[in-house]
Amino acid sequence: MSFYIIFFSIVLFFSLFSMFGTKKIGENIVVCNECYYIGIAYIFLLFFLVSAFRFEVGTDYIAYQIYAKEKILSQSFFHALKKSELFFVMFSKLSYVVCGNMQLFYIIVAFFVSYFTLKGITYYEQNVFLPVLFFIVTTSFFISLNAMRQMVSFSIFLYASRYIIRQNFKKYFIYILFAFCWHTSAVFYLPCYYFARVRIYKLFIPFVFLTFACKQILNTSMMNFLELSGLEMAYYFALKDGSSSKSFIVIVLCISVCFWIYCRKEKGLLRNFFFNILLVLILISVFGDGIPGSFRIVYLFWPMIIVICPYIYRHIEKMRNLVLLFFIFMFLVFFYKNHIVANVHEVVPYTSIFRNVL
């Protein structure tokens, strides 16, 4: 774990360094010199290198190699497309041609996740320190070492969400189609285009109560959906990751309540979009509670917290630092439970393809 502590410290240093390239004009933060771009470049490079050149780090590291050998490499290109997504087939075959293994595939995945995540963050926040901090402590970075194709899909969605705010469906659809070529879960992002137009702020409390009231019925429905969705659920069940689902519920509820309290005066598409994403997170966290493998569905939207929490922070008028510390504390407890005590995704210790850096 010491490697990650050093790595995260360096990343956060460059996040702070990038702030020297910005200045505040009124309520906005604008880029004023090259320090900003230098800091962002180093943040991207660090996330990319650690993700791209790991060795047997993450549960999917080996699983992808086994799956590729059994379902992709032994089949023709077009026959393999019946088994998996276009980019998984294409880059898996390319990776084995070039490297004789899946390492090039992991390098490509690392580039897409790091690039589109940072591009998505900088659309919403010029001051990247808090979003990068939340990218780490929410375990979204660690899940990118596991649910790799899904995180590529999410990172493209995060980038594409600017076209929700700009109300440009054509460009949004093109990027979601691009994400779909990485992971079929991207289909869940299509309805999100309309989230910004729906304002159901006053229905928040009834929505929460109704969600918990219907939990038992819809919990069963979600289980049936997971089993019928074509996912290899036997593999996910073996991971026993359902134990963290109640943590999802508590954290998302706390963030949603803070959003409901501190951002109620705000108007506009961005506020509606963020709030409705939180409602979806409440829904799937509650209905997925106790279902092994449902964490994958939660993580479809969970990383949006990396930009939602800084948005809440900016709109708090009093005791904003206290709320920020509360958010960080919740995530650190979640982080400690999952990646230090349980090590649920087998990311500790870190090992590179060059040497064991522990």
C-alpha positions in Angstrom: 0.0 0.0 0.0 3.0 2.3 0.5 3.4 2.6 -3.3 -0.1 3.9 -3.7 0.3 6.4 -0.9 3.5 7.8 -2.6 1.8 7.7 -6.0 -1.4 9.5 -4.8 0.7 12.1 -3.0 2.6 12.9 -6.2 -0.6 13.1 -8.2 -2.2 15.4 -5.6 1.0 17.6 -5.7 0.6 18.1 -9.4 -3.1 18.8 -8.9 -2.1 21.6 -6.6 0.7 22.7 -8.9 -1.9 23.1 -11.8 -3.7 25.7 -9.6 -0.8 28.1 -10.1 -1.9 28.3 -13.7 -5.4 29.6 -12.8 -6.9 32.6 -11.3 -10.4 33.5 -10.0 -12.4 36.1 -11.9 -15.7 36.7 -10.2 -17.3 33.3 -9.6 -15.2 31.6 -12.3 -11.7 30.1 -12.4 -9.9 30.6 -15.6 -6.6 29.3 -17.0 -3.9 32.0 -17.1 -0.6 30.3 -17.8 1.1 27.0 -18.8 1.4 25.7 -15.2 -2.1 24.5 -15.5 -1.4 22.4 -18.6 1.8 21.0 -17.2 0.1 19.9 -14.0 -2.7 18.2 -16.0 -0.2 16.5 -18.3 1.7 15.0 -15.3 -1.6 13.8 -13.7 -2.6 12.1 -16.9 0.9 10.5 -17.3 1.0 9.2 -13.7 -2.5 7.6 -13.9 -1.7 6.2 -17.3 1.7 4.7 -16.4 0.5 3.0 -13.1 -2.6 1.6 -14.8 -0.9 0.6 -18.1 2.2 -1.2 -16.8 0.8 -3.2 -13.9 1.4 -6.9 -13.7 -1.3 -9.2 -12.3 -2.9 -6.3 -10.4 -6.7 -6.4 -10.4 -9.1 -9.3 -10.7 -9.7 -8.8 -14.4 -6.0 -8.8 -15.3 -5.8 -12.6 -15.5 -9.5 -13.0 -16.3 -9.2 -11.0 -19.5 -6.4 -13.2 -20.7 -8.3 -16.4 -20.0 -11.4 -14.9 -21.7 -9.5 -13.7 -24.7 -7.8 -17.1 -25.3 -11.1 -19.0 -24.9 -13.6 -16.7 -26.6 -11.7 -14.3 -28.9 -8.3 -15.6 -30.2 -9.6 -19.0 -31.1 -12.4 -17.4 -33.3 -12.5 -15.4 -36.4 -12.9 -11.6 -36.0 -16.6 -11.6 -37.0 -17.4 -14.7 -35.0 -15.7 -13.3 -31.9 -18.0 -10.2 -32.2 -20.9 -12.4 -31.2 -19.1 -13.0 -27.9 -17.9 -9.5 -27.0 -17.7 -5.9 -27.9 -15.9 -4.5 -31.0 -13.0 -2.9 -29.3 -12.4 -5.8 -26.9 -12.1 -8.1 -29.9 -10.0 -5.8 -32.0 -7.6 -4.7 -29.3 -7.3 -8.2 -27.8 -6.3 -9.6 -31.1 -3.9 -6.7 -31.8 -2.4 -7.1 -28.3 -1.6 -10.8 -28.8 -0.1 -10.1 -32.3 2.2 -7.4 -30.9 3.0 -8.6 -27.4 1.9 -12.2 -27.2 -0.3 -11.3 -24.3 -2.9 -8.7 -23.2 -0.5 -6.0 -22.0 -1.0 -3.8 -25.0 -4.8 -4.0 -24.4 -4.3 -2.8 -20.8 -2.1 0.1 -22.1 -4.9 1.1 -24.5 -7.5 0.9 -21.8 -5.3 3.0 -19.4 -5.0 5.7 -22.0 -8.7 5.9 -22.7 -9.7 5.9 -19.0 -7.0 8.5 -18.0 -7.6 10.8 -21.0 -11.4 10.9 -21.0 -11.7 11.1 -17.2 -9.4 14.1 -17.0 -11.1 15.7 -20.0 -14.4 15.2 -18.4 -13.2 16.6 -15.0 -11.7 19.7 -16.6 -15.0 20.6 -18.3 -16.7 20.9 -14.9 -13.8 22.0 -12.7 -10.7 24.1 -13.6 -9.4 23.5 -10.1 -8.8 19.7 -10.4 -7.5 19.0 -6.9 -10.8 18.0 -5.4 -12.0 15.9 -8.4 -8.7 14.1 -8.6 -8.8 13.5 -4.8 -12.3 12.1 -5.1 -11.3 9.9 -8.1 -8.8 8.3 -5.7 -10.7 8.1 -2.4 -14.0 7.0 -4.0 -12.1 3.9 -5.3 -13.0 4.9 -8.8 -9.3 4.7 -9.8 -9.1 1.2 -8.4 -12.2 0.0 -10.1 -10.6 1.1 -13.3 -8.0 -1.6 -12.7 -10.8 -4.2 -12.6 -14.0 -3.2 -14.5 -11.7 -1.9 -17.2 -13.9 -1.8 -20.2 -16.8 -0.5 -18.1 -14.6 2.3 -16.8 -13.6 3.2 -20.3 -17.3 3.4 -21.1 -17.9 5.6 -18.1 -15.0 7.9 -18.8 -16.4 8.5 -22.3 -19.8 9.2 -20.8 -18.2 11.7 -18.4 -16.6 13.5 -21.3 -19.8 13.3 -23.4 -22.0 14.7 -20.7 -20.9 18.2 -21.8 -23.2 17.7 -24.7 -26.1 17.0 -22.4 -25.5 20.5 -20.9 -25.1 22.0 -24.4 -28.2 20.0 -25.6 -26.4 18.5 -28.6 -27.9 15.1 -28.9 -26.1 14.2 -32.1 -22.6 14.5 -30.6 -23.7 12.9 -27.4 -25.1 9.9 -29.2 -21.9 9.5 -31.2 -19.8 9.4 -28.1 -22.1 6.9 -26.3 -22.0 4.7 -29.4 -18.2 4.9 -29.2 -18.5 3.9 -25.5 -20.9 1.1 -26.5 -18.1 -0.4 -28.6 -16.1 -0.8 -25.4 -18.9 -2.1 -23.1 -22.6 -2.7 -23.7 -23.4 -1.1 -20.4 -23.1 2.2 -22.2 -26.7 1.7 -23.4 -27.8 2.9 -19.9 -26.2 6.3 -20.6 -28.6 7.1 -23.5 -31.6 8.1 -21.3 -29.3 10.3 -19.3 -29.5 12.9 -22.1 -32.9 13.8 -20.8 -31.9 14.1 -17.1 -31.0 17.7 -17.4 -34.5 18.6 -18.6 -36.3 16.9 -15.7 -36.6 18.8 -12.4 -38.0 16.6 -9.6 -36.3 18.4 -6.7 -39.5 18.5 -4.5 -40.0 14.8 -4.9 -36.7 13.9 -3.3 -38.0 12.7 0.1 -41.0 10.8 -1.3 -38.6 9.2 -3.9 -36.3 7.9 -1.2 -39.1 6.5 0.9 -40.7 4.8 -2.1 -37.3 3.3 -3.1 -36.8 1.7 0.3 -40.5 0.6 0.5 -40.2 -1.2 -2.9 -36.8 -2.6 -2.2 -37.8 -6.3 -1.7 -39.8 -6.5 -4.9 -37.3 -4.7 -7.1 -34.3 -6.4 -5.4 -35.6 -9.6 -6.9 -36.3 -7.9 -10.2 -32.7 -6.7 -10.3 -31.3 -10.2 -9.6 -33.4 -11.6 -12.4 -32.2 -8.8 -14.7 -28.5 -9.5 -13.9 -29.0 -13.2 -14.6 -30.7 -12.5 -17.9 -28.4 -9.7 -19.1 -25.8 -12.1 -20.5 -23.1 -11.3 -18.0 -21.1 -14.2 -16.7 -22.6 -13.8 -13.2 -21.0 -16.9 -11.8 -17.6 -15.2 -12.1 -19.0 -12.0 -10.3 -20.6 -14.1 -7.6 -17.3 -15.6 -6.8 -15.8 -12.2 -6.0 -18.2 -11.7 -3.0 -18.4 -8.0 -3.6 -22.0 -7.5 -2.5 -20.7 -6.9 1.1 -20.0 -3.2 0.3 -23.4 -2.4 -1.0 -24.7 -0.9 2.2 -21.8 1.5 2.2 -23.0 2.6 -1.3 -26.4 3.4 0.2 -25.1 5.4 3.1 -22.6 7.4 1.1 -25.0 8.2 -1.7 -27.8 9.2 0.6 -25.5 11.5 2.5 -24.2 13.2 -0.6 -27.8 13.5 -2.0 -29.1 15.1 1.2 -26.2 17.6 1.1 -27.0 18.3 -2.6 -30.7 18.8 -1.8 -29.9 21.2 1.1 -27.1 23.3 -0.4 -27.9 23.4 -4.1 -31.7 24.0 -3.8 -31.3 27.6 -4.9 -29.5 26.6 -8.0 -31.3 26.4 -11.3 -30.3 25.1 -14.7 -29.5 22.0 -16.7 -26.3 21.1 -14.8 -28.0 21.1 -11.4 -30.8 18.9 -12.7 -28.4 16.5 -14.4 -26.3 16.0 -11.3 -29.2 15.6 -9.0 -30.9 13.1 -11.2 -27.7 11.1 -11.4 -27.7 10.9 -7.6 -31.3 9.7 -7.7 -30.3 6.9 -10.0 -27.4 6.0 -7.7 -29.9 5.8 -4.8 -32.1 3.6 -6.8 -29.5 1.1 -7.9 -27.7 1.1 -4.6 -30.8 0.2 -2.7 -32.1 -2.3 -5.2 -28.7 -3.9 -5.7 -28.2 -4.3 -1.9 -27.2 -7.9 -1.1 -26.9 -9.0 -4.7 -23.4 -10.2 -5.5 -22.1 -8.5 -8.6 -24.5 -5.6 -8.4 -21.5 -3.3 -7.6 -20.8 -3.3 -11.3 -24.1 -1.6 -11.9 -23.5 0.9 -9.1 -20.2 1.8 -10.7 -21.9 2.7 -13.9 -22.7 6.0 -12.2 -20.7 6.0 -9.0 -17.7 7.8 -10.5 -19.9 10.8 -11.3 -19.4 11.7 -7.6 -15.9 12.9 -8.5 -17.5 16.0 -10.1 -20.7 16.1 -8.1 -19.0 16.5 -4.7 -16.9 19.5 -5.8 -20.1 21.0 -7.3 -21.7 20.8 -3.9 -18.7 22.2 -2.2 -18.7 25.3 -4.4 -22.3 26.0 -3.6 -22.0 25.7 0.2 -22.1 29.2 1.8 -21.3 28.2 5.4 -19.2 25.4 6.9 -18.1 24.2 3.4 -14.8 22.8 4.7 -16.7 20.8 7.4 -18.9 19.2 4.8 -15.8 18.5 2.6 -14.1 16.8 5.5 -17.3 14.8 6.1 -17.3 13.6 2.5 -13.6 12.7 2.6 -14.0 10.8 5.9 -16.8 8.7 4.5 -14.8 7.8 1.4 -11.7 7.1 3.4 -13.6 4.6 5.6 -15.0 3.0 2.4 -11.5 3.0 0.9 -9.9 1.5 4.0 -12.6 -1.2 4.3 -12.4 -2.3 0.6 -8.8 -1.8 -0.4 -6.7 -2.1 2.7 -8.6 -4.5 5.0 -10.5 -6.6 2.4 -8.4 -5.9 -0.7 -11.5 -7.0 -2.7 -10.1 -6.3 -6.1 -6.6 -7.7 -5.4 -4.8 -4.4 -6.1 -2.4 -4.6 -3.2 0.6 -4.9 -3.4 1.2 -3.1 -6.7 3.5 -5.0 -9.1 4.7 -3.6 -12.4 5.7 -5.5 -15.5 9.3 -4.3 -14.9 9.7 -5.0 -11.2 7.8 -5.3 -7.9 7.6 -1.8 -6.4 5.3 -2.8 -3.5 
